[in-house]
Amino acid sequence: MSGPADAPRFDLPEADAFTRPYWDAAAEGRLLIRRCGDCGAAHHYPREFCPRCWSENVTWERAGGRAALYTWSVVHRNDLPPFPDRVPYVAAVVDLVEGPRMMTEVVDAEDGLLRVGMELEVAFRGDPVVPVFRPA
């Protein structure tokens, strides 16, 4: 069920000058998060300030790539290009070991084996490259 080649895409991240290090690291197989130098909290998605204490003293940090499955949904229908060609897929929220929660996709998981707290590891795929998670 492919759409026209010139159909708008709804799966492409919009990198800008601030998020470029995140996307460049993903292309190299590294997951980055942000950590506050004042309160110590880690956060994801990348922001120029700490969402906990509002400090601007935040830096990039390489995450270890381990996470636990917090919640998920198996998507069986999505009419926005290019998703009709990808269904079913597992949209998920994971808890990174470093603390932040992250929206992602779980791949390479056998149907029916997903469970809350399941250990996952980061993987990278696509063009542009994006982080996804798979069973550890």
N, CA, C and O atoms as a printed pandas DataFrame, in Angstrom:
     atom_number atom_name residue_name chain_id  residue_number  x_coord  y_coord  z_coord
0              1         N          MET        A               1    0.831   -1.182    0.000
1              2        CA          MET        A               1    0.000    0.000    0.000
2              3         C          MET        A               1    0.875    1.245    0.000
3              4         O          MET        A               1    0.719    2.101    0.871
4              5         N          SER        A               2    1.764    1.364   -0.926
5              6        CA          SER        A               2    2.643    2.516   -1.023
6              7         C          SER        A               2    1.933    3.681   -1.666
7              8         O          SER        A               2    1.089    3.518   -2.547
8              9         N          GLY        A               3    2.304    4.886   -1.195
9             10        CA          GLY        A               3    1.780    6.104   -1.793
10            11         C          GLY        A               3    2.710    6.583   -2.875
11            12         O          GLY        A               3    3.723    5.940   -3.154
12            13         N          PRO        A               4    2.385    7.703   -3.489
13            14        CA          PRO        A               4    3.261    8.250   -4.515
14            15         C          PRO        A               4    4.628    8.598   -3.943
15            16         O          PRO        A               4    4.762    8.930   -2.766
16            17         N          ALA        A               5    5.629    8.515   -4.794
17            18        CA          ALA        A               5    7.001    8.785   -4.366
18            19         C          ALA        A               5    7.174   10.203   -3.832
19            20         O          ALA        A               5    8.052   10.447   -3.004
20            21         N          ASP        A               6    6.347   11.140   -4.295
21            22        CA          ASP        A               6    6.481   12.527   -3.840
22            23         C          ASP        A               6    5.531   12.862   -2.683
23            24         O          ASP        A               6    5.363   14.034   -2.346
24            25         N          ALA        A               7    4.904   11.841   -2.070
25            26        CA          ALA        A               7    4.001   12.077   -0.937
26            27         C          ALA        A               7    4.800   12.624    0.236
27            28         O          ALA        A               7    5.954   12.240    0.427
28            29         N          PRO        A               8    4.205   13.518    1.029
29            30        CA          PRO        A               8    4.938   14.040    2.187
30            31         C          PRO        A               8    5.252   12.923    3.168
31            32         O          PRO        A               8    4.479   11.977    3.320
32            33         N          ARG        A               9    6.399   13.044    3.833
33            34        CA          ARG        A               9    6.832   12.049    4.816
34            35         C          ARG        A               9    6.565   12.590    6.211
35            36         O          ARG        A               9    6.773   13.775    6.475
36            37         N          PHE        A              10    6.106   11.722    7.104
37            38        CA          PHE        A              10    5.793   12.119    8.469
38            39         C          PHE        A              10    6.703   11.438    9.484
39            40         O          PHE        A              10    6.440   11.484   10.686
40            41         N          ASP        A              11    7.773   10.808    9.006
41            42        CA          ASP        A              11    8.675   10.071    9.890
42            43         C          ASP        A              11   10.073   10.672    9.939
43            44         O          ASP        A              11   10.968   10.092   10.555
44            45         N          LEU        A              12   10.278   11.812    9.310
45            46        CA          LEU        A              12   11.613   12.389    9.237
46            47         C          LEU        A              12   11.838   13.403   10.354
47            48         O          LEU        A              12   11.055   14.340   10.506
48            49         N          PRO        A              13   12.911   13.220   11.142
49            50        CA          PRO        A              13   13.214   14.202   12.179
50            51         C          PRO        A              13   13.671   15.509   11.549
51            52         O          PRO        A              13   14.216   15.527   10.446
52            53         N          GLU        A              14   13.443   16.594   12.265
53            54        CA          GLU        A              14   13.887   17.907   11.799
54            55         C          GLU        A              14   15.093   18.331   12.624
55            56         O          GLU        A              14   14.949   18.900   13.706
56            57         N          ALA        A              15   16.270   18.053   12.109
57            58        CA          ALA        A              15   17.497   18.440   12.805
58            59         C          ALA        A              15   17.729   19.934   12.611
59            60         O          ALA        A              15   17.488   20.481   11.535
60            61         N          ASP        A              16   18.201   20.578   13.668
61            62        CA          ASP        A              16   18.586   21.980   13.579
62            63         C          ASP        A              16   19.977   22.109   14.200
63            64         O          ASP        A              16   20.578   21.102   14.575
64            65         N          ALA        A              17   20.491   23.323   14.313
65            66        CA          ALA        A              17   21.844   23.516   14.839
66            67         C          ALA        A              17   21.989   22.940   16.243
67            68         O          ALA        A              17   23.044   22.402   16.580
68            69         N          PHE        A              18   20.956   23.044   17.057
69            70        CA          PHE        A              18   21.036   22.538   18.430
70            71         C          PHE        A              18   20.995   21.009   18.478
71            72         O          PHE        A              18   21.779   20.406   19.210
72            73         N          THR        A              19   20.106   20.371   17.721
73            74        CA          THR        A              19   19.962   18.913   17.794
74            75         C          THR        A              19   20.913   18.151   16.868
75            76         O          THR        A              19   20.959   16.921   16.906
76            77         N          ARG        A              20   21.664   18.867   16.046
77            78        CA          ARG        A              20   22.587   18.205   15.112
78            79         C          ARG        A              20   23.510   17.205   15.811
79            80         O          ARG        A              20   23.702   16.115   15.272
80            81         N          PRO        A              21   24.104   17.511   16.994
81            82        CA          PRO        A              21   24.967   16.512   17.638
82            83         C          PRO        A              21   24.226   15.202   17.953
83            84         O          PRO        A              21   24.809   14.122   17.861
84            85         N          TYR        A              22   22.962   15.298   18.319
85            86        CA          TYR        A              22   22.165   14.106   18.608
86            87         C          TYR        A              22   22.025   13.233   17.361
87            88         O          TYR        A              22   22.252   12.024   17.410
88            89         N          TRP        A              23   21.647   13.858   16.243
89            90        CA          TRP        A              23   21.438   13.094   15.011
90            91         C          TRP        A              23   22.750   12.596   14.422
91            92         O          TRP        A              23   22.791   11.502   13.859
92            93         N          ASP        A              24   23.822   13.375   14.540
93            94        CA          ASP        A              24   25.131   12.909   14.075
94            95         C          ASP        A              24   25.590   11.703   14.884
95            96         O          ASP        A              24   26.118   10.745   14.319
96            97         N          ALA        A              25   25.395   11.739   16.208
97            98        CA          ALA        A              25   25.767   10.611   17.060
98            99         C          ALA        A              25   24.952    9.375   16.695
99           100         O          ALA        A              25   25.496    8.272   16.626
100          101         N          ALA        A              26   23.652    9.549   16.461
101          102        CA          ALA        A              26   22.810    8.407   16.073
102          103         C          ALA        A              26   23.330    7.784   14.783
103          104         O          ALA        A              26   23.353    6.560   14.651
104          105         N          ALA        A              27   23.742    8.607   13.841
105          106        CA          ALA        A              27   24.274    8.093   12.574
106          107         C          ALA        A              27   25.542    7.277   12.800
107          108         O          ALA        A              27   25.884    6.415   11.991
108          109         N          GLU        A              28   26.243    7.551   13.908
109          110        CA          GLU        A              28   27.462    6.818   14.262
110          111         C          GLU        A              28   27.185    5.676   15.238
111          112         O          GLU        A              28   28.120    5.016   15.693
112          113         N          GLY        A              29   25.900    5.431   15.571
113          114        CA          GLY        A              29   25.550    4.342   16.470
114          115         C          GLY        A              29   25.692    4.675   17.943
115          116         O          GLY        A              29   25.940    3.789   18.761
116          117         N          ARG        A              30   25.537    5.957   18.289
117          118        CA          ARG        A              30   25.615    6.385   19.689
118          119         C          ARG        A              30   24.337    7.120   20.066
119          120         O          ARG        A              30   23.817    7.916   19.284
120          121         N          LEU        A              31   23.830    6.851   21.269
121          122        CA          LEU        A              31   22.647    7.525   21.788
122          123         C          LEU        A              31   23.082    8.590   22.773
123          124         O          LEU        A              31   23.796    8.301   23.733
124          125         N          LEU        A              32   22.654    9.829   22.537
125          126        CA          LEU        A              32   22.982   10.929   23.439
126          127         C          LEU        A              32   21.756   11.369   24.224
127          128         O          LEU        A              32   20.627   11.335   23.733
128          129         N          ILE        A              33   22.015   11.785   25.461
129          130        CA          ILE        A              33   21.000   12.430   26.287
130          131         C          ILE        A              33   21.609   13.738   26.786
131          132         O          ILE        A              33   22.780   14.015   26.527
132          133         N          ARG        A              34   20.834   14.528   27.486
133          134        CA          ARG        A              34   21.334   15.774   28.084
134          135         C          ARG        A              34   21.340   15.611   29.593
135          136         O          ARG        A              34   20.443   14.987   30.161
136          137         N          ARG        A              35   22.372   16.183   30.256
137          138        CA          ARG        A              35   22.457   16.138   31.715
138          139         C          ARG        A              35   22.714   17.543   32.247
139          140         O          ARG        A              35   23.508   18.305   31.697
140          141         N          CYS        A              36   22.014   17.860   33.338
141          142        CA          CYS        A              36   22.134   19.163   33.972
142          143         C          CYS        A              36   23.347   19.188   34.899
143          144         O          CYS        A              36   23.519   18.303   35.737
144          145         N          GLY        A              37   24.179   20.203   34.740
145          146        CA          GLY        A              37   25.341   20.365   35.596
146          147         C          GLY        A              37   24.995   20.933   36.959
147          148         O          GLY        A              37   25.823   20.893   37.870
148          149         N          ASP        A              38   23.794   21.460   37.118
149          150        CA          ASP        A              38   23.401   22.037   38.405
150          151         C          ASP        A              38   22.666   21.036   39.288
151          152         O          ASP        A              38   23.060   20.833   40.437
152          153         N          CYS        A              39   21.609   20.407   38.784
153          154        CA          CYS        A              39   20.840   19.472   39.623
154          155         C          CYS        A              39   21.184   18.012   39.351
155          156         O          CYS        A              39   20.799   17.137   40.126
156          157         N          GLY        A              40   21.910   17.729   38.253
157          158        CA          GLY        A              40   22.331   16.371   37.946
158          159         C          GLY        A              40   21.325   15.536   37.173
159          160         O          GLY        A              40   21.625   14.401   36.804
160          161         N          ALA        A              41   20.131   16.077   36.918
161          162        CA          ALA        A              41   19.096   15.305   36.222
162          163         C          ALA        A              41   19.452   15.112   34.746
163          164         O          ALA        A              41   19.961   16.015   34.082
164          165         N          ALA        A              42   19.167   13.909   34.261
165          166        CA          ALA        A              42   19.311   13.619   32.831
166          167         C          ALA        A              42   17.942   13.759   32.193
167          168         O          ALA        A              42   16.920   13.495   32.826
168          169         N          HIS        A              43   17.928   14.181   30.922
169          170        CA          HIS        A              43   16.635   14.294   30.246
170          171         C          HIS        A              43   16.762   13.954   28.765
171          172         O          HIS        A              43   17.835   14.016   28.164
172          173         N          HIS        A              44   15.628   13.599   28.223
173          174        CA          HIS        A              44   15.491   13.325   26.798
174          175         C          HIS        A              44   14.049   13.658   26.455
175          176         O          HIS        A              44   13.169   13.195   27.182
176          177         N          TYR        A              45   13.760   14.336   25.530
177          178        CA          TYR        A              45   14.307   14.766   24.285
178          179         C          TYR        A              45   15.270   15.929   24.538
179          180         O          TYR        A              45   15.169   16.597   25.567
180          181         N          PRO        A              46   16.198   16.179   23.618
181          182        CA          PRO        A              46   17.180   17.241   23.822
182          183         C          PRO        A              46   16.544   18.625   23.941
183          184         O          PRO        A              46   15.757   19.045   23.093
184          185         N          ARG        A              47   16.908   19.317   25.016
185          186        CA          ARG        A              47   16.475   20.696   25.242
186          187         C          ARG        A              47   17.674   21.532   25.661
187          188         O          ARG        A              47   18.669   20.993   26.147
188          189         N          GLU        A              48   17.588   22.819   25.482
189          190        CA          GLU        A              48   18.692   23.709   25.838
190          191         C          GLU        A              48   18.680   24.089   27.306
191          192         O          GLU        A              48   19.552   24.830   27.761
192          193         N          PHE        A              49   17.706   23.592   28.052
193          194        CA          PHE        A              49   17.606   23.880   29.484
194          195         C          PHE        A              49   17.159   22.609   30.200
195          196         O          PHE        A              49   16.640   21.684   29.576
196          197         N          CYS        A              50   17.364   22.574   31.497
197          198        CA          CYS        A              50   16.939   21.427   32.290
198          199         C          CYS        A              50   15.455   21.555   32.604
199          200         O          CYS        A              50   15.037   22.576   33.150
200          201         N          PRO        A              51   14.642   20.546   32.274
201          202        CA          PRO        A              51   13.214   20.636   32.563
202          203         C          PRO        A              51   12.894   20.482   34.054
203          204         O          PRO        A              51   11.757   20.704   34.469
204          205         N          ARG        A              52   13.878   20.109   34.845
205          206        CA          ARG        A              52   13.659   19.954   36.287
206          207         C          ARG        A              52   13.921   21.247   37.049
207          208         O          ARG        A              52   13.102   21.662   37.869
208          209         N          CYS        A              53   15.079   21.897   36.778
209          210        CA          CYS        A              53   15.435   23.102   37.545
210          211         C          CYS        A              53   15.562   24.348   36.677
211          212         O          CYS        A              53   15.828   25.433   37.193
212          213         N          TRP        A              54   15.377   24.210   35.375
213          214        CA          TRP        A              54   15.408   25.294   34.400
214          215         C          TRP        A              54   16.806   25.863   34.135
215          216         O          TRP        A              54   16.942   26.894   33.477
216          217         N          SER        A              55   17.833   25.198   34.640
217          218        CA          SER        A              55   19.194   25.657   34.396
218          219         C          SER        A              55   19.544   25.486   32.923
219          220         O          SER        A              55   19.066   24.565   32.260
220          221         N          GLU        A              56   20.380   26.379   32.427
221          222        CA          GLU        A              56   20.904   26.251   31.066
222          223         C          GLU        A              56   22.272   25.572   31.065
223          224         O          GLU        A              56   22.916   25.480   30.019
224          225         N          ASN        A              57   22.718   25.100   32.221
225          226        CA          ASN        A              57   23.998   24.423   32.364
226          227         C          ASN        A              57   23.817   22.930   32.073
227          228         O          ASN        A              57   23.957   22.093   32.965
228          229         N          VAL        A              58   23.506   22.608   30.814
229          230        CA          VAL        A              58   23.283   21.227   30.400
230          231         C          VAL        A              58   24.267   20.853   29.294
231          232         O          VAL        A              58   24.637   21.680   28.461
232          233         N          THR        A              59   24.671   19.607   29.309
233          234        CA          THR        A              59   25.640   19.133   28.321
234          235         C          THR        A              59   25.184   17.800   27.749
235          236         O          THR        A              59   24.338   17.112   28.320
236          237         N          TRP        A              60   25.768   17.455   26.603
237          238        CA          TRP        A              60   25.508   16.166   25.988
238          239         C          TRP        A              60   26.254   15.087   26.747
239          240         O          TRP        A              60   27.354   15.314   27.250
240          241         N          GLU        A              61   25.642   13.898   26.827
241          242        CA          GLU        A              61   26.257   12.755   27.484
242          243         C          GLU        A              61   25.877   11.504   26.698
243          244         O          GLU        A              61   24.736   11.358   26.259
244          245         N          ARG        A              62   26.830   10.617   26.528
245          246        CA          ARG        A              62   26.522    9.351   25.845
246          247         C          ARG        A              62   25.763    8.436   26.801
247          248         O          ARG        A              62   26.214    8.182   27.918
248          249         N          ALA        A              63   24.624    7.950   26.361
249          250        CA          ALA        A              63   23.846    6.997   27.147
250          251         C          ALA        A              63   24.369    5.594   26.885
251          252         O          ALA        A              63   24.927    5.315   25.824
252          253         N          GLY        A              64   24.186    4.724   27.854
253          254        CA          GLY        A              64   24.676    3.356   27.726
254          255         C          GLY        A              64   23.872    2.502   26.759
255          256         O          GLY        A              64   24.353    1.470   26.292
256          257         N          GLY        A              65   22.646    2.927   26.455
257          258        CA          GLY        A              65   21.842    2.191   25.487
258          259         C          GLY        A              65   20.985    1.096   26.078
259          260         O          GLY        A              65   20.396    0.313   25.334
260          261         N          ARG        A              66   20.897    1.015   27.396
261          262        CA          ARG        A              66   20.051    0.022   28.053
262          263         C          ARG        A              66   18.779    0.703   28.544
263          264         O          ARG        A              66   18.800    1.870   28.936
264          265         N          ALA        A              67   17.673   -0.036   28.518
265          266        CA          ALA        A              67   16.390    0.533   28.932
266          267         C          ALA        A              67   15.464   -0.585   29.384
267          268         O          ALA        A              67   15.722   -1.766   29.152
268          269         N          ALA        A              68   14.372   -0.180   30.038
269          270        CA          ALA        A              68   13.303   -1.107   30.417
270          271         C          ALA        A              68   12.026   -0.636   29.739
271          272         O          ALA        A              68   11.755    0.563   29.675
272          273         N          LEU        A              69   11.256   -1.570   29.241
273          274        CA          LEU        A              69   10.001   -1.240   28.574
274          275         C          LEU        A              69    8.996   -0.711   29.595
275          276         O          LEU        A              69    8.682   -1.390   30.572
276          277         N          TYR        A              70    8.498    0.490   29.368
277          278        CA          TYR        A              70    7.515    1.104   30.266
278          279         C          TYR        A              70    6.093    0.826   29.785
279          280         O          TYR        A              70    5.240    0.398   30.562
280          281         N          THR        A              71    5.845    1.075   28.492
281          282        CA          THR        A              71    4.541    0.796   27.895
282          283         C          THR        A              71    4.705    0.702   26.388
283          284         O          THR        A              71    5.714    1.144   25.839
284          285         N          TRP        A              72    3.709    0.125   25.716
285          286        CA          TRP        A              72    3.777   -0.029   24.265
286          287         C          TRP        A              72    2.387   -0.203   23.685
287          288         O          TRP        A              72    1.415   -0.471   24.392
288          289         N          SER        A              73    2.328   -0.042   22.376
289          290        CA          SER        A              73    1.104   -0.296   21.624
290          291         C          SER        A              73    1.506   -0.837   20.259
291          292         O          SER        A              73    2.410   -0.306   19.614
292          293         N          VAL        A              74    0.844   -1.876   19.832
293          294        CA          VAL        A              74    1.089   -2.414   18.496
294          295         C          VAL        A              74    0.184   -1.651   17.536
295          296         O          VAL        A              74   -1.042   -1.690   17.648
296          297         N          VAL        A              75    0.807   -0.964   16.600
297          298        CA          VAL        A              75    0.068   -0.149   15.634
298          299         C          VAL        A              75   -0.216   -1.003   14.413
299          300         O          VAL        A              75    0.705   -1.483   13.751
300          301         N          HIS        A              76   -1.486   -1.189   14.120
301          302        CA          HIS        A              76   -1.895   -2.018   12.982
302          303         C          HIS        A              76   -2.352   -1.181   11.799
303          304         O          HIS        A              76   -2.453   -1.683   10.680
304          305         N          ARG        A              77   -2.630    0.099   12.046
305          306        CA          ARG        A              77   -3.067    0.960   10.945
306          307         C          ARG        A              77   -2.531    2.361   11.157
307          308         O          ARG        A              77   -2.691    2.952   12.225
308          309         N          ASN        A              78   -1.888    2.882   10.115
309          310        CA          ASN        A              78   -1.388    4.246   10.108
310          311         C          ASN        A              78   -1.381    4.679    8.651
311          312         O          ASN        A              78   -0.610    4.155    7.847
312          313         N          ASP        A              79   -2.225    5.619    8.315
313          314        CA          ASP        A              79   -2.395    6.019    6.919
314          315         C          ASP        A              79   -1.403    7.072    6.434
315          316         O          ASP        A              79   -1.407    7.419    5.253
316          317         N          LEU        A              80   -0.549    7.588    7.327
317          318        CA          LEU        A              80    0.406    8.616    6.923
318          319         C          LEU        A              80    1.636    7.981    6.292
319          320         O          LEU        A              80    2.196    7.036    6.847
320          321         N          PRO        A              81    2.067    8.489    5.129
321          322        CA          PRO        A              81    3.255    7.918    4.477
322          323         C          PRO        A              81    4.495    8.115    5.354
323          324         O          PRO        A              81    4.644    9.185    5.944
324          325         N          PRO        A              82    5.361    7.158    5.461
325          326        CA          PRO        A              82    5.436    5.854    4.809
326          327         C          PRO        A              82    4.920    4.719    5.692
327          328         O          PRO        A              82    5.209    3.553    5.425
328          329         N          PHE        A              83    4.166    5.044    6.732
329          330        CA          PHE        A              83    3.772    4.042    7.721
330          331         C          PHE        A              83    2.898    2.904    7.211
331          332         O          PHE        A              83    2.990    1.804    7.756
332          333         N          PRO        A              84    2.049    3.100    6.192
333          334        CA          PRO        A              84    1.264    1.944    5.733
334          335         C          PRO        A              84    2.124    0.737    5.348
335          336         O          PRO        A              84    1.684   -0.408    5.457
336          337         N          ASP        A              85    3.358    1.004    4.894
337          338        CA          ASP        A              85    4.259   -0.087    4.518
338          339         C          ASP        A              85    4.940   -0.722    5.724
339          340         O          ASP        A              85    5.578   -1.766    5.589
340          341         N          ARG        A              86    4.816   -0.111    6.900
341          342        CA          ARG        A              86    5.540   -0.580    8.090
342          343         C          ARG        A              86    4.665   -1.307    9.107
343          344         O          ARG        A              86    5.192   -1.919   10.036
344          345         N          VAL        A              87    3.359   -1.256    8.956
345          346        CA          VAL        A              87    2.499   -1.873    9.959
346          347         C          VAL        A              87    2.549   -3.395    9.845
347          348         O          VAL        A              87    2.730   -3.909    8.741
348          349         N          PRO        A              88    2.399   -4.125   10.930
349          350        CA          PRO        A              88    2.304   -3.601   12.289
350          351         C          PRO        A              88    3.689   -3.242   12.830
351          352         O          PRO        A              88    4.691   -3.843   12.442
352          353         N          TYR        A              89    3.734   -2.258   13.731
353          354        CA          TYR        A              89    4.964   -1.910   14.424
354          355         C          TYR        A              89    4.629   -1.607   15.876
355          356         O          TYR        A              89    3.471   -1.370   16.220
356          357         N          VAL        A              90    5.654   -1.617   16.725
357          358        CA          VAL        A              90    5.463   -1.431   18.156
358          359         C          VAL        A              90    5.944   -0.043   18.560
359          360         O          VAL        A              90    7.148    0.203   18.637
360          361         N          ALA        A              91    5.015    0.856   18.814
361          362        CA          ALA        A              91    5.327    2.168   19.361
362          363         C          ALA        A              91    5.473    1.990   20.871
363          364         O          ALA        A              91    4.644    1.337   21.503
364          365         N          ALA        A              92    6.524    2.569   21.446
365          366        CA          ALA        A              92    6.802    2.288   22.852
366          367         C          ALA        A              92    7.368    3.500   23.581
367          368         O          ALA        A              92    7.839    4.463   22.975
368          369         N          VAL        A              93    7.302    3.411   24.895
369          370        CA          VAL        A              93    7.991    4.329   25.801
370          371         C          VAL        A              93    8.899    3.457   26.651
371          372         O          VAL        A              93    8.459    2.451   27.209
372          373         N          VAL        A              94   10.177    3.845   26.752
373          374        CA          VAL        A              94   11.146    3.083   27.534
374          375         C          VAL        A              94   11.760    3.983   28.590
375          376         O          VAL        A              94   11.847    5.198   28.416
376          377         N          ASP        A              95   12.186    3.367   29.693
377          378        CA          ASP        A              95   12.928    4.061   30.740
378          379         C          ASP        A              95   14.399    3.762   30.540
379          380         O          ASP        A              95   14.838    2.628   30.733
380          381         N          LEU        A              96   15.168    4.777   30.153
381          382        CA          LEU        A              96   16.606    4.599   30.006
382          383         C          LEU        A              96   17.229    4.385   31.381
383          384         O          LEU        A              96   16.739    4.929   32.371
384          385         N          VAL        A              97   18.303    3.602   31.456
385          386        CA          VAL        A              97   18.996    3.349   32.719
386          387         C          VAL        A              97   19.411    4.668   33.371
387          388         O          VAL        A              97   19.422    4.778   34.597
388          389         N          GLU        A              98   19.749    5.660   32.562
389          390        CA          GLU        A              98   20.182    6.953   33.085
390          391         C          GLU        A              98   19.033    7.765   33.687
391          392         O          GLU        A              98   19.276    8.788   34.328
392          393         N          GLY        A              99   17.788    7.325   33.490
393          394        CA          GLY        A              99   16.660    7.995   34.109
394          395         C          GLY        A              99   15.573    8.512   33.189
395          396         O          GLY        A              99   14.393    8.353   33.503
396          397         N          PRO        A             100   15.919    9.127   32.063
397          398        CA          PRO        A             100   14.856    9.689   31.226
398          399         C          PRO        A             100   13.965    8.631   30.594
399          400         O          PRO        A             100   14.377    7.493   30.368
400          401         N          ARG        A             101   12.753    9.033   30.319
401          402        CA          ARG        A             101   11.817    8.239   29.534
402          403         C          ARG        A             101   11.935    8.684   28.083
403          404         O          ARG        A             101   12.147    9.864   27.804
404          405         N          MET        A             102   11.797    7.736   27.163
405          406        CA          MET        A             102   12.003    8.038   25.744
406          407         C          MET        A             102   10.941    7.345   24.904
407          408         O          MET        A             102   10.676    6.156   25.082
408          409         N          MET        A             103   10.337    8.092   23.991
409          410        CA          MET        A             103    9.438    7.489   23.004
410          411         C          MET        A             103   10.288    6.875   21.910
411          412         O          MET        A             103   11.290    7.458   21.496
412          413         N          THR        A             104    9.893    5.691   21.435
413          414        CA          THR        A             104   10.713    4.966   20.475
414          415         C          THR        A             104    9.878    3.888   19.796
415          416         O          THR        A             104    8.649    3.889   19.872
416          417         N          GLU        A             105   10.552    2.997   19.150
417          418        CA          GLU        A             105    9.928    1.813   18.559
418          419         C          GLU        A             105   10.690    0.590   19.053
419          420         O          GLU        A             105   11.914    0.631   19.181
420          421         N          VAL        A             106    9.978   -0.494   19.331
421          422        CA          VAL        A             106   10.626   -1.754   19.681
422          423         C          VAL        A             106   10.614   -2.624   18.431
423          424         O          VAL        A             106    9.578   -2.812   17.793
424          425         N          VAL        A             107   11.790   -3.149   18.097
425          426        CA          VAL        A             107   11.949   -3.988   16.907
426          427         C          VAL        A             107   12.467   -5.360   17.326
427          428         O          VAL        A             107   12.951   -5.540   18.444
428          429         N          ASP        A             108   12.361   -6.314   16.422
429          430        CA          ASP        A             108   12.906   -7.663   16.620
430          431         C          ASP        A             108   12.345   -8.351   17.859
431          432         O          ASP        A             108   13.030   -9.163   18.481
432          433         N          ALA        A             109   11.112   -8.036   18.219
433          434        CA          ALA        A             109   10.487   -8.668   19.380
434          435         C          ALA        A             109    9.406   -9.628   18.892
435          436         O          ALA        A             109    8.563   -9.253   18.078
436          437         N          GLU        A             110    9.428  -10.847   19.380
437          438        CA          GLU        A             110    8.423  -11.820   18.986
438          439         C          GLU        A             110    7.060  -11.403   19.505
439          440         O          GLU        A             110    6.926  -10.915   20.627
440          441         N          ASP        A             111    6.068  -11.599   18.684
441          442        CA          ASP        A             111    4.703  -11.238   19.029
442          443         C          ASP        A             111    4.277  -11.911   20.338
443          444         O          ASP        A             111    4.430  -13.121   20.505
444          445         N          GLY        A             112    3.750  -11.119   21.249
445          446        CA          GLY        A             112    3.244  -11.646   22.508
446          447         C          GLY        A             112    4.265  -11.759   23.618
447          448         O          GLY        A             112    3.901  -12.118   24.737
448          449         N          LEU        A             113    5.531  -11.467   23.357
449          450        CA          LEU        A             113    6.553  -11.604   24.387
450          451         C          LEU        A             113    6.895  -10.289   25.095
451          452         O          LEU        A             113    7.675  -10.291   26.048
452          453         N          LEU        A             114    6.333   -9.185   24.649
453          454        CA          LEU        A             114    6.610   -7.912   25.309
454          455         C          LEU        A             114    5.976   -7.908   26.695
455          456         O          LEU        A             114    4.875   -8.423   26.891
456          457         N          ARG        A             115    6.690   -7.317   27.654
457          458        CA          ARG        A             115    6.147   -7.185   29.001
458          459         C          ARG        A             115    6.748   -5.942   29.662
459          460         O          ARG        A             115    7.874   -5.550   29.355
460          461         N          VAL        A             116    6.002   -5.341   30.553
461          462        CA          VAL        A             116    6.484   -4.179   31.295
462          463         C          VAL        A             116    7.746   -4.578   32.046
463          464         O          VAL        A             116    7.799   -5.634   32.676
464          465         N          GLY        A             117    8.750   -3.733   31.972
465          466        CA          GLY        A             117   10.017   -3.992   32.648
466          467         C          GLY        A             117   11.003   -4.800   31.836
467          468         O          GLY        A             117   12.140   -4.995   32.265
468          469         N          MET        A             118   10.593   -5.275   30.670
469          470        CA          MET        A             118   11.471   -6.071   29.806
470          471         C          MET        A             118   12.742   -5.281   29.504
471          472         O          MET        A             118   12.680   -4.091   29.196
472          473         N          GLU        A             119   13.899   -5.951   29.594
473          474        CA          GLU        A             119   15.170   -5.289   29.308
474          475         C          GLU        A             119   15.357   -5.146   27.805
475          476         O          GLU        A             119   15.143   -6.084   27.036
476          477         N          LEU        A             120   15.764   -3.941   27.410
477          478        CA          LEU        A             120   15.959   -3.600   26.002
478          479         C          LEU        A             120   17.330   -2.984   25.810
479          480         O          LEU        A             120   17.963   -2.515   26.755
480          481         N          GLU        A             121   17.774   -2.996   24.553
481          482        CA          GLU        A             121   19.020   -2.321   24.192
482          483         C          GLU        A             121   18.782   -1.514   22.928
483          484         O          GLU        A             121   17.946   -1.859   22.094
484          485         N          VAL        A             122   19.534   -0.437   22.809
485          486        CA          VAL        A             122   19.357    0.444   21.665
486          487         C          VAL        A             122   19.921   -0.204   20.398
487          488         O          VAL        A             122   20.899   -0.951   20.438
488          489         N          ALA        A             123   19.287    0.099   19.304
489          490        CA          ALA        A             123   19.755   -0.269   17.968
490          491         C          ALA        A             123   19.502    0.958   17.098
491          492         O          ALA        A             123   18.774    1.862   17.510
492          493         N          PHE        A             124   20.073    1.004   15.938
493          494        CA          PHE        A             124   19.916    2.164   15.065
494          495         C          PHE        A             124   19.546    1.685   13.677
495          496         O          PHE        A             124   20.063    0.679   13.192
496          497         N          ARG        A             125   18.631    2.431   13.036
497          498        CA          ARG        A             125   18.227    2.031   11.690
498          499         C          ARG        A             125   17.683    3.230   10.933
499          500         O          ARG        A             125   17.378    4.277   11.505
500          501         N          GLY        A             126   17.573    3.035    9.621
501          502        CA          GLY        A             126   16.912    4.012    8.776
502          503         C          GLY        A             126   17.839    5.013    8.129
503          504         O          GLY        A             126   19.054    5.008    8.330
504          505         N          ASP        A             127   17.220    5.867    7.348
505          506        CA          ASP        A             127   17.909    6.967    6.681
506          507         C          ASP        A             127   16.924    8.140    6.664
507          508         O          ASP        A             127   16.038    8.173    5.810
508          509         N          PRO        A             128   17.053    9.083    7.565
509          510        CA          PRO        A             128   18.156    9.227    8.522
510          511         C          PRO        A             128   18.087    8.201    9.643
511          512         O          PRO        A             128   17.029    7.645    9.940
512          513         N          VAL        A             129   19.233    7.966   10.254
513          514        CA          VAL        A             129   19.344    6.968   11.314
514          515         C          VAL        A             129   18.623    7.467   12.574
515          516         O          VAL        A             129   18.808    8.606   13.002
516          517         N          VAL        A             130   17.797    6.587   13.155
517          518        CA          VAL        A             130   17.086    6.901   14.399
518          519         C          VAL        A             130   17.305    5.762   15.391
519          520         O          VAL        A             130   17.469    4.611   14.987
520          521         N          PRO        A             131   17.306    6.078   16.693
521          522        CA          PRO        A             131   17.428    5.013   17.685
522          523         C          PRO        A             131   16.098    4.286   17.860
523          524         O          PRO        A             131   15.038    4.906   17.940
524          525         N          VAL        A             132   16.180    2.968   17.915
525          526        CA          VAL        A             132   15.052    2.094   18.232
526          527         C          VAL        A             132   15.582    1.138   19.309
527          528         O          VAL        A             132   16.774    1.148   19.619
528          529         N          PHE        A             133   14.701    0.322   19.870
529          530        CA          PHE        A             133   15.149   -0.622   20.903
530          531         C          PHE        A             133   14.702   -2.026   20.535
531          532         O          PHE        A             133   13.693   -2.224   19.859
532          533         N          ARG        A             134   15.486   -3.002   21.002
533          534        CA          ARG        A             134   15.196   -4.411   20.779
534          535         C          ARG        A             134   15.434   -5.160   22.089
535          536         O          ARG        A             134   16.127   -4.651   22.970
536          537         N          PRO        A             135   14.873   -6.357   22.230
537          538        CA          PRO        A             135   15.105   -7.126   23.452
538          539         C          PRO        A             135   16.601   -7.323   23.691
539          540         O          PRO        A             135   17.365   -7.596   22.765
540          541         N          ALA        A             136   16.994   -7.178   24.943
541          542        CA          ALA        A             136   18.427   -7.314   25.297
542          543         C          ALA        A             136   18.818   -8.782   25.350
543          544         O          ALA        A             136   19.973   -9.104   25.629
